[in-house]
Amino acid sequence: VAERTEEFREQARILDQIHVSVVSTDLNGFVTSWNRGAERQFGYEAEEVIGKHISFVYPEDQYEFLVKEIIEPLQEKGEHETEVIMHRKSGEKFYGLLSLSLQHDEDGNATGMIGYSMDITARKRAEDEVMRHKTALEAANKELEAFSYSVSHDLRAPLRSIDGFSALLYDDYNELLNDEGKMHLQRIRQNAQRMATLIDDLLQLSRVTRHVFHKEPTNLSLLAEDVVQKYKYEQPDREITINIDKNMKVDADAGLMRIALDNLISNAWKYTSKTRGASIMFHKVNHNGSSAYCIEDNGVGFDMRYVHKLFGAFQRLHTPEEFSGNGIGLATVSRIINRHGGKIWAEGEINEGAKFYFTINNNH
């Protein structure tokens, strides 16, 4: 008897030392034991609650929930876990994670219930905050989709009309127009076409934000070579040296990275168009002990005083007369790299070329 009594005492000491609330009741729900964890969690001393019905730790509006969602499932399955609203002696309500099981005697007969509970209020608040952000993000994405649809359809139609009717005027009434009239019509068409291109760029920028991210092993070298082949096909007579390191592999969204590399290589291709002995390099470098990737060219470069403008939408360091473009490409690249948990930055010098570096998490 003494040994058995000491075992019970040792078990009681262990139960008192753990931080989780451990409470046992008889089959009717009257408290038979109440550990120190329960004292800390609820604010009641054991002497205050032994013999009381366990319902006192639940707000009155939770009594129906207590029967339907806790007691009945426990009696049916023998064990049950659920999230509940409880309150302390002070009246403060909190969220608890409750795990219950039936206790049995040596013959297998149920003799009581034991419950373990933890205060999960902080976790629930964090989950609620995440849910609010998710709801707000979903609403913003729906608005963005509606905007994209409107841009894609409602703006394209009048632009096509402007361009089409301008072309008809130019073709059918060419002999009636003087040189100045023809020039005006050409400018109308050029601006309509430029607006259409701008719409395409804006839509691509929005798609990058809404794109379902899918990470997989991706060979940046192969993507870059594919992009370069496209530009060589478009301008077969262009004399330019291209050097791409082999097997630059990362874990990334291949579709997004192709868009990023297309924009970066497109810029290098464009800004070396007036350079003799033009060259573009894409290679892997060491940056603070980890891998970074660099696309560099020997083109017109840029003034480092304005480097902060490079990755903003509609920010351009060259006029449309010098080089075509809408100032959307690098903003798109920046968003793609951000979605990969990386960063992007640039270095350049006027007439000495430019270097664009980026990193990606989980690179090899």
C-alpha positions as CSV (number, residue, x, y, z in Angstrom):
1,V,0.0,0.0,0.0
2,A,2.8,2.4,0.9
3,E,4.6,1.7,-2.4
4,R,1.3,2.2,-4.4
5,T,0.7,5.4,-2.5
6,E,4.1,6.7,-3.3
7,E,3.6,6.0,-7.0
8,F,0.4,8.0,-6.9
9,R,2.2,10.8,-5.2
10,E,5.0,10.8,-7.8
11,Q,2.4,10.9,-10.6
12,A,0.7,13.8,-8.9
13,R,4.0,15.7,-8.6
14,I,4.7,15.1,-12.3
15,L,1.2,16.4,-13.2
16,D,1.8,19.5,-11.0
17,Q,5.1,20.3,-12.7
18,I,3.8,20.3,-16.3
19,H,2.4,23.5,-17.7
20,V,-0.6,21.9,-19.4
21,S,-3.8,21.9,-17.5
22,V,-4.8,18.4,-16.5
23,V,-8.2,17.9,-14.9
24,S,-10.1,14.7,-14.1
25,T,-13.8,14.3,-13.3
26,D,-16.2,11.5,-12.6
27,L,-18.6,10.4,-15.2
28,N,-21.1,13.1,-14.2
29,G,-18.5,15.9,-14.8
30,F,-17.6,16.7,-11.2
31,V,-13.9,17.6,-10.7
32,T,-11.8,14.9,-8.9
33,S,-8.3,16.3,-9.5
34,W,-6.9,19.7,-10.6
35,N,-3.2,20.1,-11.2
36,R,-1.0,23.2,-10.9
37,G,-1.2,23.8,-14.7
38,A,-5.0,24.1,-14.3
39,E,-4.5,26.5,-11.4
40,R,-2.2,28.7,-13.6
41,Q,-4.5,28.5,-16.6
42,F,-7.9,29.1,-14.9
43,G,-6.9,31.0,-11.7
44,Y,-8.7,28.7,-9.3
45,E,-6.9,26.8,-6.5
46,A,-7.6,23.1,-6.4
47,E,-9.4,23.5,-3.1
48,E,-11.9,25.8,-4.7
49,V,-13.0,23.4,-7.5
50,I,-12.7,19.8,-6.3
51,G,-16.3,18.5,-6.2
52,K,-17.7,21.3,-8.5
53,H,-19.1,20.5,-11.9
54,I,-16.6,21.2,-14.7
55,S,-19.0,23.5,-16.5
56,F,-17.8,26.4,-14.4
57,V,-14.8,26.8,-16.8
58,Y,-17.1,27.4,-19.7
59,P,-19.2,30.6,-20.5
60,E,-22.9,29.9,-20.2
61,D,-23.4,30.4,-24.0
62,Q,-21.0,27.4,-24.5
63,Y,-23.1,24.9,-22.5
64,E,-24.9,23.5,-25.5
65,F,-21.6,23.3,-27.4
66,L,-20.1,21.5,-24.3
67,V,-22.8,18.7,-24.5
68,K,-23.0,18.4,-28.3
69,E,-19.4,18.8,-29.3
70,I,-17.5,17.5,-26.3
71,I,-19.4,15.2,-24.0
72,E,-21.4,13.2,-26.6
73,P,-18.4,12.6,-28.9
74,L,-16.3,11.6,-25.9
75,Q,-18.9,9.1,-24.7
76,E,-19.2,7.7,-28.2
77,K,-15.5,7.4,-29.2
78,G,-13.8,7.2,-25.8
79,E,-11.6,10.1,-26.7
80,H,-12.0,13.5,-28.3
81,E,-10.1,16.6,-29.2
82,T,-11.5,20.0,-30.1
83,E,-11.0,23.8,-29.7
84,V,-13.3,25.5,-27.2
85,I,-13.9,28.9,-25.5
86,M,-13.2,28.8,-21.8
87,H,-12.9,31.5,-19.1
88,R,-10.7,32.2,-16.1
89,K,-11.7,33.0,-12.6
90,S,-11.3,36.7,-13.6
91,G,-14.0,36.3,-16.3
92,E,-11.5,36.6,-19.1
93,K,-12.3,34.4,-22.0
94,F,-9.7,32.5,-23.9
95,Y,-9.4,29.8,-26.6
96,G,-8.4,26.3,-25.4
97,L,-7.2,23.2,-27.2
98,L,-9.0,20.4,-25.2
99,S,-8.1,16.7,-25.4
100,L,-10.3,14.3,-23.5
101,S,-10.4,10.6,-22.8
102,L,-12.4,8.3,-20.7
103,Q,-10.7,6.6,-17.7
104,H,-11.4,2.9,-17.1
105,D,-11.0,0.4,-14.3
106,E,-9.3,-3.0,-14.6
107,D,-12.5,-4.5,-15.9
108,G,-12.8,-1.9,-18.7
109,N,-15.6,0.0,-17.1
110,A,-15.6,3.8,-17.6
111,T,-15.0,5.5,-14.2
112,G,-14.3,9.1,-15.2
113,M,-12.9,11.6,-17.6
114,I,-9.5,13.3,-17.9
115,G,-8.9,16.4,-19.9
116,Y,-5.8,18.2,-21.1
117,S,-6.1,21.8,-22.2
118,M,-3.7,24.5,-23.5
119,D,-4.3,28.2,-24.0
120,I,-4.1,28.7,-27.8
121,T,-5.5,32.3,-27.8
122,A,-2.3,33.7,-29.3
123,R,-2.3,31.1,-32.1
124,K,-6.0,31.8,-32.8
125,R,-5.4,35.5,-33.0
126,A,-2.5,34.9,-35.4
127,E,-4.7,32.6,-37.5
128,D,-7.5,35.2,-37.6
129,E,-5.0,37.8,-38.7
130,V,-3.8,35.5,-41.4
131,M,-7.3,34.9,-42.5
132,R,-8.1,38.6,-42.6
133,H,-5.0,39.2,-44.8
134,K,-6.0,36.2,-47.0
135,T,-9.5,37.6,-47.4
136,A,-8.2,41.1,-48.2
137,L,-5.7,39.6,-50.7
138,E,-8.5,37.5,-52.4
139,A,-10.6,40.7,-52.7
140,A,-7.6,42.6,-54.1
141,N,-6.9,39.8,-56.6
142,K,-10.6,39.8,-57.7
143,E,-10.4,43.6,-58.3
144,L,-7.1,43.1,-60.2
145,E,-8.7,40.4,-62.3
146,A,-11.6,42.7,-63.1
147,F,-9.2,45.5,-63.9
148,S,-7.1,43.2,-66.1
149,Y,-10.3,42.1,-68.0
150,S,-11.3,45.7,-68.5
151,V,-7.9,46.7,-69.7
152,S,-7.6,43.7,-72.0
153,H,-11.0,44.0,-73.6
154,D,-12.5,47.5,-73.0
155,L,-9.3,49.4,-73.9
156,R,-8.1,47.2,-76.8
157,A,-11.3,47.7,-78.8
158,P,-11.1,51.5,-79.2
159,L,-7.3,51.2,-79.8
160,R,-7.9,48.7,-82.6
161,S,-10.5,51.1,-84.1
162,I,-8.1,54.1,-83.9
163,D,-5.3,52.1,-85.5
164,G,-7.6,50.5,-88.1
165,F,-9.4,53.6,-89.2
166,S,-6.1,55.5,-89.3
167,A,-4.7,52.8,-91.6
168,L,-7.8,53.1,-93.9
169,L,-7.5,56.9,-94.0
170,Y,-3.8,56.6,-94.9
171,D,-4.4,53.9,-97.6
172,D,-7.7,55.2,-99.2
173,Y,-7.1,59.0,-99.0
174,N,-3.3,59.0,-99.4
175,E,-3.5,61.2,-102.5
176,L,-5.7,63.8,-100.7
177,L,-3.3,64.2,-97.8
178,N,-0.3,66.4,-97.8
179,D,2.9,65.3,-96.1
180,E,1.9,66.9,-92.8
181,G,-1.4,65.1,-92.8
182,K,0.3,61.8,-93.5
183,M,2.8,62.4,-90.7
184,H,-0.1,63.1,-88.3
185,L,-1.8,59.8,-89.2
186,Q,1.4,57.9,-88.8
187,R,1.9,59.4,-85.3
188,I,-1.7,58.4,-84.4
189,R,-1.0,54.8,-85.5
190,Q,2.4,54.7,-83.7
191,N,0.9,55.9,-80.4
192,A,-2.1,53.5,-80.7
193,Q,0.3,50.6,-81.2
194,R,2.5,51.9,-78.4
195,M,-0.5,52.0,-76.1
196,A,-1.4,48.4,-77.1
197,T,2.1,47.3,-76.2
198,L,1.9,49.2,-72.9
199,I,-1.4,47.3,-72.1
200,D,0.4,44.0,-72.8
201,D,3.2,44.9,-70.5
202,L,0.8,46.0,-67.7
203,L,-1.2,42.7,-68.1
204,Q,2.1,40.8,-67.8
205,L,3.0,42.7,-64.6
206,S,-0.4,41.9,-63.1
207,R,-0.2,38.2,-64.1
208,V,3.2,37.9,-62.3
209,T,1.5,39.0,-59.1
210,R,-1.5,36.6,-59.5
211,H,0.5,33.7,-61.0
212,V,0.2,30.4,-59.0
213,F,3.7,29.9,-57.8
214,H,5.2,26.4,-58.6
215,K,8.8,25.7,-57.5
216,E,10.7,23.1,-59.3
217,P,14.4,22.3,-60.4
218,T,15.1,24.9,-63.1
219,N,18.1,25.3,-65.4
220,L,18.6,29.1,-65.9
221,S,21.2,28.4,-68.5
222,L,18.8,26.6,-70.8
223,L,16.1,29.2,-70.3
224,A,18.6,32.0,-71.2
225,E,19.8,30.2,-74.3
226,D,16.2,29.7,-75.4
227,V,15.6,33.5,-75.0
228,V,18.7,34.4,-76.9
229,Q,17.8,32.1,-79.8
230,K,14.5,34.0,-80.1
231,Y,16.3,37.3,-80.5
232,K,18.8,35.9,-82.9
233,Y,16.0,34.6,-85.0
234,E,14.3,38.0,-85.0
235,Q,17.6,39.7,-85.9
236,P,19.8,37.1,-87.7
237,D,22.2,39.8,-89.0
238,R,23.0,41.2,-85.6
239,E,26.7,40.9,-84.7
240,I,26.8,40.2,-80.9
241,T,28.8,37.9,-78.7
242,I,26.8,35.8,-76.2
243,N,28.4,33.9,-73.3
244,I,26.2,31.9,-70.9
245,D,27.6,29.7,-68.1
246,K,26.5,26.1,-68.2
247,N,24.1,24.4,-65.8
248,M,23.1,27.3,-63.5
249,K,20.4,25.5,-61.6
250,V,17.9,26.8,-59.0
251,D,14.7,25.7,-57.4
252,A,12.3,28.2,-58.9
253,D,9.1,28.8,-60.9
254,A,10.4,28.1,-64.4
255,G,7.6,30.1,-66.1
256,L,8.3,33.2,-64.0
257,M,12.1,32.9,-64.4
258,R,11.7,32.7,-68.2
259,I,9.8,36.0,-68.1
260,A,12.5,37.6,-65.9
261,L,15.4,36.4,-68.1
262,D,13.5,37.5,-71.2
263,N,13.2,41.0,-69.8
264,L,16.8,41.2,-68.6
265,I,18.3,39.8,-71.9
266,S,15.9,42.0,-73.9
267,N,17.3,45.1,-72.2
268,A,20.9,43.9,-72.7
269,W,20.1,43.2,-76.4
270,K,18.4,46.6,-76.8
271,Y,21.0,48.7,-75.1
272,T,23.9,47.2,-76.9
273,S,22.3,47.8,-80.3
274,K,24.5,50.8,-81.0
275,T,27.7,49.3,-79.6
276,R,30.5,48.0,-81.7
277,G,31.7,44.6,-80.6
278,A,28.5,44.2,-78.5
279,S,28.5,41.4,-75.9
280,I,26.2,39.9,-73.3
281,M,27.2,37.6,-70.5
282,F,25.1,35.6,-68.1
283,H,27.1,33.9,-65.3
284,K,27.1,32.8,-61.7
285,V,29.0,34.9,-59.1
286,N,29.7,34.8,-55.4
287,H,27.8,37.3,-53.3
288,N,28.5,37.4,-49.5
289,G,29.2,33.7,-49.5
290,S,26.1,32.6,-51.5
291,S,25.3,32.4,-55.2
292,A,24.0,35.3,-57.3
293,Y,23.4,35.5,-61.0
294,C,24.6,38.3,-63.2
295,I,23.5,39.5,-66.7
296,E,26.0,42.1,-68.0
297,D,26.5,43.9,-71.2
298,N,28.8,46.5,-72.7
299,G,26.1,48.8,-74.0
300,V,25.1,52.4,-73.1
301,G,24.9,51.8,-69.4
302,F,23.3,54.3,-67.0
303,D,24.1,56.9,-64.4
304,M,24.3,55.3,-60.9
305,R,22.7,58.4,-59.4
306,Y,19.4,57.2,-60.9
307,V,19.8,53.5,-60.1
308,H,16.9,53.7,-57.6
309,K,14.5,54.4,-60.5
310,L,15.3,51.3,-62.5
311,F,12.9,48.8,-60.8
312,G,9.8,51.1,-60.6
313,A,7.0,50.9,-63.1
314,F,7.1,53.5,-65.9
315,Q,10.6,54.6,-64.8
316,R,13.0,55.1,-67.8
317,L,16.5,56.4,-68.0
318,H,16.4,56.8,-71.8
319,T,13.9,58.6,-74.1
320,P,11.7,56.6,-76.4
321,E,13.5,58.2,-79.3
322,E,16.8,56.7,-78.1
323,F,15.4,53.2,-77.2
324,S,11.9,51.8,-77.3
325,G,10.2,50.5,-74.2
326,N,7.6,51.4,-71.5
327,G,9.5,51.1,-68.3
328,I,7.6,48.0,-67.2
329,G,10.1,45.2,-67.8
330,L,12.4,45.7,-64.8
331,A,9.4,46.3,-62.5
332,T,8.2,42.8,-63.6
333,V,11.6,41.3,-63.0
334,S,11.8,42.8,-59.5
335,R,8.4,41.3,-58.6
336,I,9.4,37.9,-59.9
337,I,12.6,37.9,-57.9
338,N,10.8,39.1,-54.8
339,R,8.3,36.2,-55.2
340,H,11.3,33.8,-55.1
341,G,12.5,35.4,-51.8
342,G,15.6,36.9,-53.6
343,K,16.8,40.4,-54.3
344,I,17.9,42.2,-57.4
345,W,20.2,45.1,-57.9
346,A,22.2,46.8,-60.7
347,E,25.5,48.5,-61.4
348,G,26.3,50.6,-64.4
349,E,28.3,53.4,-65.9
350,I,27.4,55.7,-68.8
351,N,28.8,54.1,-72.1
352,E,30.5,51.4,-70.1
353,G,27.6,48.9,-69.9
354,A,25.4,47.6,-67.1
355,K,25.3,44.6,-64.7
356,F,22.1,43.2,-63.2
357,Y,22.4,40.8,-60.3
358,F,19.8,38.7,-58.7
359,T,19.6,36.0,-56.0
360,I,17.1,33.2,-55.5
361,N,16.4,31.2,-52.3
362,N,17.3,27.5,-52.4
363,N,19.8,27.9,-55.1
364,H,22.4,25.2,-55.8
